[in-house]
Amino acid sequence: MAKKEKIPQKESEKKKKFDFGKLFGIFGKFKFRKLNIKKFISDLKEFKQLEKKKKLMLLGMILLFVLIILLSIIFIPRFTTSKLKIENEAKSASISNLFLYIPPDAFQYKKNFTIRALKENSAVYQNLKTLGNFYGPIYEIIPDDNKEESSLKPIKIKYKIPMNLYYGDNFNNFSIVYASDDDPPIIKKLSGCEIFKDESLGTYVVQANTFHFSKFGLYVDPTPKEASFGLKTLIEKPSSLEPDLILVQGIDNNFLGFVPNTQTINNLYGENVWSLYFPNRTIWYYKYPLLETKPKSYMDAFFGYFIRTGSNSYLEFEAERFALELKTKHNKQFDIITQGIGSLIVRYALEKHPEIKNVRSISMFSPPNKGINTVNPIYYNYI
């Protein structure tokens, strides 16, 4: 029998071209219920037989595709929103740098809010940043029922502090800023903010109370200064037989009595009303954070007081600190003049510490001795 002659194959048939579509098809097969293991292994074997140059080209294409996806995730703006539903129970919500805590019965009925970050390239954001010196994202809290109303209880708002701008525990250069929906908007820093490390979040925050939702952001003081509290000398005079004077103010910063436009080179602070009335007396003032932000060092001391006594009252805390100042200067006699909530601090200190004997008299201006609710704005129309 004649031997069959082997017919030579064409060069193009010897080198079988690899179908690149097969490899990309591999990635579509990672649905475990439909994965054909034998076919998957076969495709991988074909990929191994590719020339090194083609392998590198293919892997380069895959890496480029992955890089494009990652860049789009990082740089394409994402406008996050969060939904918050409020009923007769405590609720909390967070979105990026902003955190909310709403106490039980803050509203009289079920209420839903949408929390949304303003677009940084929007006219609203740019306008607020210019007017209010906002730092970073600004968040809008919108009621789904479109009813603008105040809550019955204070709502806590926390904002993450950028640690590259945190200068230390004695600095209070952060506060939360509120912007209304008016045109032009009313912009104000929320009073009495607190700086502390939130262990649940693992970061430093600035916290404030509010009764109304609108737009909120972070304010950073461009010229930070170290905060200092306690008994300070306002005007020093030579010793006399008359007692020194202590001023303890409330929310009225003018209570310290400096007369505007009277500053000179020799008198940097200007004339003082109290010095005109009491020209021979050394005048002190007691400084405490009522409207300004409370730095972390202050909050640490307050938390320590709360742990020791169980009291979470800033008024009682300040009364104890004021009493300690009077005891430290037991060799001096004082007359005290107070205003507003400063009256309650002094009164509480002296009533709780009858051992203090170096206070001769107290004069009070507009003291809320019987209590008054001027914190919640829904009560303003009753005053």
Salt bridges, closest charged atoms under 4 A:
ASP43 OD2 - LYS29 NZ 3.09
ASP43 OD1 - LYS39 NZ 3.08
GLU46 OE2 - LYS22 NZ 3.45
GLU89 OE2 - LYS91 NZ 3.13
GLU140 OE1 - ARG116 NH2 2.97
GLU140 OE2 - LYS215 NZ 3.90
ASP144 OD2 - LYS83 NZ 2.89
ASP145 OD2 - LYS111 NZ 3.01
GLU148 OE1 - HIS212 NE2 3.21
GLU149 OE2 - LYS111 NZ 2.87
ASP181 OD1 - LYS215 NZ 2.56
ASP198 OD2 - LYS158 NZ 2.47
GLU242 OE2 - ARG281 NE 3.78
ASP244 OD2 - LYS332 NZ 3.63
ASP300 OD2 - LYS296 NZ 2.84
GLU318 OE2 - ARG321 NE 3.87
GLU320 OE2 - LYS352 NZ 2.98
GLU320 OE1 - HIS353 NE2 2.90
ASP335 OD2 - ARG281 NH1 2.73
ASP335 OD2 - ARG360 NH2 2.61
GLU351 OE2 - ARG347 NE 2.91
GLU355 OE2 - LYS327 NZ 2.80
GLU355 OE2 - HIS353 ND1 2.92
